[in-house]
Amino acid sequence: MDSTEIIIPWGTQNVTAPPCSLADVMSEQLAKQLNDECTSSPSCTDGDLDLASIPQDADTSSDLMLAQMLQMEFDREFDTQLRREEKKFNGESKGSFFSFIYKKITPQFYTSVDSKTRLLMFKMVNAGILENINGCISTGKESVVFHADGGSFEEMIVPEECVLKVFKTTLNEFKNRDKYIKDDYRFKDRFSKLNPRKIIRLWAEKEMHNLARMKKAGIPCPDVVILKKHILVMSFIGQNQVPAPKLKEANLSKEDLTKAYYQVVQTMQQLYKECNLVHADLSEYNMLWHDGQVWLIDVSQSVEPTHPHGLEFLFRDCRNVATFFQKSGVAEALSVYELFNTVSGLEISCDNEADFLAQIEALEKMNEDHVQKRSKKVFTNSCDDGPPLLDDDDD
């Protein structure tokens, strides 16, 4: 069909392009022409790249960290899209499509740590302290614990398997636990001068120094690698990313239970007499069974016996230990009163809990008055040889 010329009243002439047949469109010659046009654009060849022009002192140390952060952002977007598709797929069905199988990163990584904490964790990987960070192995009220592979840091020996104990940066769970630190003579002066966020860091620092004391006494506990603000890196108690079971969950024989009991009693005595500490939260949930030994964990709340409530905390620990082993069928388990006197070396003769606690409170009052009458007693953190603290260069 011939093209026709259309005359428009206002003088503009519209010329239609000649039609192109289907045969022309599909012709090999036209395809080759289009291909030549696409490939004719200028490109960078190997000869155009002058490697000598790249500065030798170019800083690429943060490339890995940036790449990991970009990958993390991509994975988060991927997980968000996956949740959206899962919701659409499930609809009103009672069954569900378990999208967590396909997720790149465990959900706890985003919900349990904030962006600043994630940045600190990536910096540890970038510095070579850690090789990579694996999944979350424990979540508590005050902290979240991640498994990680140790790196090749030149300044220290890093275990092959590590844990990152991340103290949560909100005060919701700490506001009712400040008695463990504000009345601790080692930290009370600093506690009153810190803002709420830095108080959380003080908890991590306190656990580090408590672990250092325990390590000196030979008590089985995690080795501290390094402390960075509210993140404490320690050795992993377990093997191949499988954490050692808690005493509550360990399926021990009667012989092993008896063995564990005597180890716990000895450890409590060492902690009190050699480390000058009371665990203050000792139970079957804070003791691990690994390589035929009982290991103590979670000592951020541990205090010295001179604490205004130190003996009360010790009595509570003794009650938890005595109750657990008695219920487990250990015939040799002492009563709570006998265990308290055995650990503390005191001789409180009373079989009634109310009277026993009254005598404990009287001893605490006498001890507190004695401490206040003496010259100001300040335990500096330098007295404990602990691992290094990374500089707080990004406050």
Phi, psi and omega per residue, in radians:
M1 nan 2.269 -3.118
D2 -1.285 2.546 3.079
S3 -1.329 2.494 -3.122
T4 -1.979 2.589 3.133
E5 -1.614 2.192 -3.123
I6 -1.820 2.186 3.135
I7 -1.639 2.178 -3.111
I8 -1.802 2.414 -3.041
P9 -0.968 -0.669 -3.082
W10 -1.519 0.227 2.914
G11 1.622 0.095 3.129
T12 -1.638 2.268 -3.076
Q13 -1.796 2.250 -3.134
N14 -1.858 1.980 -3.132
V15 -1.807 2.086 -3.141
T16 -1.436 2.525 3.130
A17 -1.274 2.574 3.111
P18 -1.095 2.405 -3.111
P19 -1.143 2.610 3.136
C20 -1.948 2.161 -3.094
S21 -1.277 2.796 3.118
L22 -1.102 -0.558 3.137
A23 -1.137 -0.684 3.116
D24 -1.150 -0.692 -3.127
V25 -1.084 -0.699 -3.070
M26 -1.546 0.012 -3.052
S27 -1.223 2.597 -3.136
E28 -1.162 -0.568 -3.122
Q29 -1.147 -0.726 3.129
L30 -1.165 -0.687 3.111
A31 -1.097 -0.707 3.118
K32 -1.143 -0.675 3.125
Q33 -1.095 -0.770 3.121
L34 -1.125 -0.651 3.134
N35 -1.158 -0.693 3.118
D36 -1.128 -0.650 3.130
E37 -1.168 -0.635 -3.132
C38 -1.239 -0.612 -3.079
T39 -1.558 -0.064 -3.096
S40 -1.439 -0.091 -3.138
S41 -1.226 2.556 -3.099
P42 -1.108 2.455 3.123
S43 -2.319 2.822 -3.126
C44 -1.610 2.065 3.119
T45 -1.681 2.978 3.133
D46 -1.081 -0.534 -3.132
G47 -1.244 -0.438 3.139
D48 -1.318 -0.315 -3.068
L49 -1.591 1.959 3.128
D50 -1.686 1.764 -3.116
L51 -1.120 -0.478 -3.123
A52 -1.207 -0.349 -3.119
S53 -1.355 -0.216 3.128
I54 -1.352 2.198 -3.114
P55 -1.040 2.388 -3.134
Q56 -1.211 -0.483 -3.090
D57 -1.636 0.309 -3.141
A58 -1.097 2.275 -3.097
D59 -1.484 1.912 3.092
T60 -2.045 0.340 -3.053
S61 -1.174 -0.446 -3.081
S62 -1.682 0.089 -3.095
D63 -1.080 -0.742 -3.127
L64 -1.107 -0.762 -3.135
M65 -1.104 -0.760 3.139
L66 -1.115 -0.701 3.122
A67 -1.111 -0.704 3.135
Q68 -1.182 -0.661 3.115
M69 -1.161 -0.698 3.091
L70 -1.138 -0.702 3.104
Q71 -1.122 -0.672 3.116
M72 -1.086 -0.743 3.131
E73 -1.131 -0.705 3.098
F74 -1.106 -0.750 3.139
D75 -1.116 -0.644 3.128
R76 -1.154 -0.736 3.083
E77 -1.115 -0.669 3.105
F78 -1.088 -0.773 3.139
D79 -1.138 -0.675 3.113
T80 -1.098 -0.781 3.106
Q81 -1.114 -0.644 3.134
L82 -1.148 -0.706 3.096
R83 -1.124 -0.659 3.128
R84 -1.132 -0.748 3.123
E85 -1.191 -0.639 3.123
E86 -1.092 -0.761 -3.141
K87 -1.097 -0.707 3.123
K88 -1.183 -0.670 -3.118
F89 -1.195 -0.743 -3.095
N90 -1.186 -0.781 -3.096
G91 1.027 -2.249 3.119
E92 -1.739 0.202 -3.122
S93 -1.210 2.536 3.109
K94 -1.271 -0.505 3.085
G95 -1.342 2.982 -3.111
S96 -2.493 2.650 3.079
F97 -1.690 2.007 -2.982
F98 -1.450 1.605 -3.087
S99 -1.303 -0.250 -3.092
F100 -1.111 -0.328 3.116
I101 -1.107 -0.557 -3.044
Y102 -1.722 -0.020 -3.081
K103 -1.256 2.544 -3.099
K104 -1.381 -0.637 -3.089
I105 -2.286 2.500 -3.125
T106 -1.058 2.492 -3.103
P107 -1.044 -0.504 -3.096
Q108 -1.108 -0.415 -3.094
F109 -1.107 -0.618 -3.117
Y110 -1.523 -0.632 -3.034
T111 -1.447 -0.347 -3.038
S112 -1.796 -0.313 3.133
V113 -2.258 2.564 3.141
D114 -1.563 3.125 -3.050
S115 -1.127 -0.667 3.126
K116 -1.147 -0.662 3.109
T117 -1.158 -0.723 3.111
R118 -1.084 -0.665 3.114
L119 -1.122 -0.730 3.092
L120 -1.069 -0.691 -3.140
M121 -1.155 -0.724 3.114
F122 -1.174 -0.573 3.100
K123 -1.145 -0.614 3.083
M124 -1.126 -0.657 3.083
V125 -1.184 -0.748 -3.124
N126 -1.129 -0.574 -3.140
A127 -1.368 -0.169 3.132
G128 1.599 0.014 3.105
I129 -1.161 -0.691 3.119
L130 -2.129 2.551 3.079
E131 -1.404 -0.837 3.043
N132 -2.818 2.867 -3.123
I133 -1.934 2.178 -3.107
N134 -1.669 -2.677 -3.025
G135 -1.386 3.015 3.089
C136 -1.370 2.266 -3.118
I137 -1.911 -0.217 -3.141
S138 -2.793 2.446 3.090
T139 -2.314 2.160 3.134
G140 -2.168 -3.046 -3.130
K141 -1.214 -0.660 -3.041
E142 -1.781 -0.302 -3.027
S143 -2.669 2.896 3.045
V144 -2.241 2.408 -3.071
V145 -2.024 2.219 3.107
F146 -1.984 2.579 3.007
H147 -1.568 2.518 -3.138
A148 -2.558 2.705 3.039
D149 -1.646 2.302 -3.118
G150 -1.168 2.560 3.139
G151 -1.700 -2.852 -3.138
S152 -2.042 1.238 -3.113
F153 -1.472 2.223 -3.027
E154 -1.210 -0.527 -3.015
E155 -1.439 -0.163 -3.115
M156 -2.754 2.852 3.072
I157 -1.592 2.112 -3.121
V158 -1.862 2.247 3.115
P159 -1.050 2.745 3.127
E160 -1.103 -0.653 3.105
E161 -2.097 2.290 -3.097
C162 -2.260 2.936 2.974
V163 -2.233 2.551 3.022
L164 -1.913 1.971 3.061
K165 -1.638 1.916 -3.087
V166 -1.774 1.941 3.094
F167 -1.335 2.230 -3.096
K168 -1.099 2.430 -3.004
T169 -1.558 0.178 3.035
T170 -1.791 2.635 -3.080
L171 -1.618 0.089 -3.080
N172 -1.021 -0.691 -3.091
E173 -1.621 -0.220 -3.080
F174 -1.713 -0.304 -3.016
K175 -1.124 -0.479 3.118
N176 -1.641 0.067 -3.098
R177 -2.077 0.220 -3.094
D178 -1.189 -0.280 3.131
K179 -1.115 -0.391 -3.128
Y180 -1.310 -0.308 -3.063
I181 -2.146 -0.603 -3.104
K182 -1.255 -0.442 3.099
D183 -1.733 0.071 3.062
D184 -1.422 2.098 -3.028
Y185 -1.099 -0.328 3.119
R186 -1.324 -0.414 -2.993
F187 -2.246 -0.093 -2.982
K188 -1.084 -0.634 3.139
D189 -1.162 -0.732 3.129
R190 -1.238 -0.580 -3.112
F191 -1.034 -0.700 -3.076
S192 -1.285 -0.247 -3.064
K193 -1.834 -0.051 -3.041
L194 -1.733 2.639 3.024
N195 -1.379 2.884 -3.039
P196 -0.955 -0.698 -3.093
R197 -1.168 -0.674 -3.133
K198 -1.308 -0.329 3.053
I199 -1.125 -0.606 3.104
I200 -1.106 -0.677 3.100
R201 -1.129 -0.563 3.133
L202 -1.132 -0.575 3.068
W203 -1.086 -0.783 3.129
A204 -1.117 -0.708 3.118
E205 -1.141 -0.664 3.133
K206 -1.111 -0.751 3.107
E207 -1.117 -0.659 3.127
M208 -1.052 -0.808 -3.110
H209 -1.242 -0.605 3.073
N210 -1.117 -0.731 3.103
L211 -1.136 -0.617 3.107
A212 -1.104 -0.719 3.085
R213 -1.100 -0.779 -3.113
M214 -1.123 -0.660 -3.140
K215 -1.145 -0.671 3.106
K216 -1.073 -0.617 -3.117
A217 -1.443 -0.063 3.125
G218 1.415 0.318 3.119
I219 -1.375 2.269 3.108
P220 -1.079 2.020 -3.131
C221 -2.782 2.900 3.132
P222 -1.113 2.541 3.006
D223 -1.442 2.307 3.104
V224 -1.474 2.258 3.130
V225 -1.607 -0.960 -3.103
I226 -2.853 2.736 3.100
L227 -2.128 2.248 3.072
K228 -2.269 1.781 -3.119
K229 0.963 -2.008 -3.085
H230 -1.757 0.308 3.112
I231 -1.996 2.106 -3.136
L232 -1.931 2.081 3.128
V233 -1.688 2.194 -3.095
M234 -2.349 2.941 3.050
S235 -1.239 2.660 -3.087
F236 -1.585 2.225 3.081
I237 -1.634 1.732 -3.079
G238 2.689 -2.810 -3.116
Q239 -2.711 2.424 3.081
N240 0.936 0.820 3.097
Q241 1.169 0.140 3.091
V242 -1.801 1.923 -3.099
P243 -1.191 2.629 3.082
A244 -1.097 2.503 -3.099
P245 -1.258 2.604 3.006
K246 -1.251 2.718 3.119
L247 -0.988 -0.574 3.130
K248 -1.103 -0.581 -3.035
E249 -1.788 -0.232 -3.109
A250 -1.273 2.296 3.131
N251 -1.584 1.454 -3.043
L252 -1.676 2.586 3.033
S253 -1.288 2.952 3.140
K254 -1.067 -0.655 3.127
E255 -1.140 -0.772 3.137
D256 -1.191 -0.600 3.093
L257 -1.103 -0.753 3.102
T258 -1.122 -0.727 3.100
K259 -1.078 -0.764 3.132
A260 -1.108 -0.658 -3.125
Y261 -1.089 -0.839 -3.139
Y262 -1.122 -0.595 3.081
Q263 -1.145 -0.709 -3.139
V264 -1.128 -0.768 3.134
V265 -1.081 -0.774 3.122
Q266 -1.116 -0.702 3.135
T267 -1.130 -0.711 3.110
M268 -1.103 -0.664 3.099
Q269 -1.164 -0.762 3.097
Q270 -1.080 -0.755 -3.115
L271 -1.067 -0.702 -3.084
Y272 -1.358 -0.788 -2.985
K273 -1.589 -0.643 -3.083
E274 -1.657 -0.653 -3.128
C275 -1.644 -0.205 -3.088
N276 0.988 0.807 -3.094
L277 -2.385 2.660 2.951
V278 -2.089 2.260 -3.071
H279 -1.029 -0.799 3.070
A280 1.314 -0.037 3.050
D281 -2.661 0.625 -3.042
L282 -1.390 2.245 3.091
S283 -2.819 3.113 3.129
E284 -1.157 -0.183 3.124
Y285 -1.574 -0.278 -3.131
N286 -1.960 0.337 3.059
M287 -2.225 2.255 -3.121
L288 -1.859 2.630 3.080
W289 -1.925 1.963 -3.062
H290 -2.559 2.248 3.132
D291 0.952 0.694 3.093
G292 1.254 0.333 -3.124
Q293 -2.323 2.723 3.025
V294 -1.647 2.206 -3.136
W295 -1.963 2.377 3.113
L296 -1.641 2.416 3.079
I297 -2.353 3.041 3.068
D298 0.992 1.259 -3.123
V299 -2.025 0.407 3.140
S300 -1.162 -0.488 -3.123
Q301 -1.628 -0.013 -3.105
S302 -1.101 2.448 -3.068
V303 -2.255 2.945 3.052
E304 -1.444 2.720 3.117
P305 -1.038 -0.384 3.119
T306 -1.348 -0.062 3.067
H307 -1.045 2.489 -3.114
P308 -0.936 -0.422 3.119
H309 -2.125 0.365 -3.059
G310 -1.039 -0.779 -3.121
L311 -1.232 -0.572 3.063
E312 -1.133 -0.714 3.084
F313 -1.100 -0.697 3.123
L314 -1.111 -0.740 3.117
F315 -1.070 -0.696 3.114
R316 -1.138 -0.714 3.072
D317 -1.052 -0.784 -3.134
C318 -1.095 -0.667 3.133
R319 -1.148 -0.741 3.118
N320 -1.098 -0.774 -3.114
V321 -1.163 -0.826 -3.121
A322 -1.083 -0.748 -3.124
T323 -1.111 -0.767 -3.100
F324 -1.112 -0.863 -3.061
F325 -1.283 -0.537 3.051
Q326 -1.160 -0.738 3.096
K327 -1.187 -0.461 3.134
S328 -1.401 -0.080 3.068
G329 1.578 0.350 3.094
V330 -1.438 1.901 -3.064
A331 -1.173 -0.474 -3.090
E332 -1.399 -0.074 -3.067
A333 -1.119 2.252 3.119
L334 -1.342 2.816 3.019
S335 -1.254 2.899 -3.114
V336 -1.064 -0.633 -3.118
Y337 -1.248 -0.739 3.115
E338 -1.144 -0.705 -3.138
L339 -1.153 -0.709 3.118
F340 -1.056 -0.824 3.141
N341 -1.156 -0.615 3.132
T342 -1.148 -0.745 -3.100
V343 -1.299 -0.785 -3.028
S344 -1.468 -0.385 -3.060
G345 1.400 0.061 3.092
L346 -1.432 2.908 3.134
E347 -2.257 1.293 3.101
I348 -1.629 1.974 -3.087
S349 -1.722 1.683 3.129
C350 -2.885 2.399 3.138
D351 -1.905 0.122 3.105
N352 -1.874 2.213 -3.028
E353 -1.085 -0.704 -3.124
A354 -1.093 -0.806 3.123
D355 -1.181 -0.650 3.131
F356 -1.092 -0.801 3.128
L357 -1.161 -0.576 3.107
A358 -1.107 -0.712 3.106
Q359 -1.196 -0.629 3.096
I360 -1.112 -0.789 3.130
E361 -1.106 -0.625 3.094
A362 -1.137 -0.706 3.095
L363 -1.139 -0.691 3.117
E364 -1.124 -0.680 3.128
K365 -1.133 -0.754 3.101
M366 -1.099 -0.725 -3.129
N367 -1.162 -0.707 3.135
E368 -1.140 -0.729 3.097
D369 -1.101 -0.666 -3.138
H370 -1.146 -0.716 -3.136
V371 -1.164 -0.717 -3.111
Q372 -1.206 -0.514 -3.135
K373 -1.328 -0.459 3.130
R374 -1.306 2.991 3.045
S375 -1.098 2.724 -3.032
K376 -0.932 2.153 -3.073
K377 -1.778 1.990 -3.122
V378 -2.206 2.138 3.089
F379 -1.688 1.881 3.135
T380 -1.370 2.672 -3.098
N381 -1.242 -0.264 -3.126
S382 -1.225 -0.226 -3.135
C383 -1.274 -0.286 3.122
D384 -1.844 2.140 3.103
D385 -1.349 1.702 -3.122
G386 -1.898 3.043 3.096
P387 -1.230 2.977 -3.087
P388 -1.218 2.711 3.040
L389 -1.900 2.216 3.093
L390 -1.213 2.512 -3.112
D391 -1.071 2.442 3.075
D392 -1.508 1.298 -3.041
D393 -1.560 -0.007 -3.085
D394 -2.292 0.725 3.088
D395 -1.157 nan nan
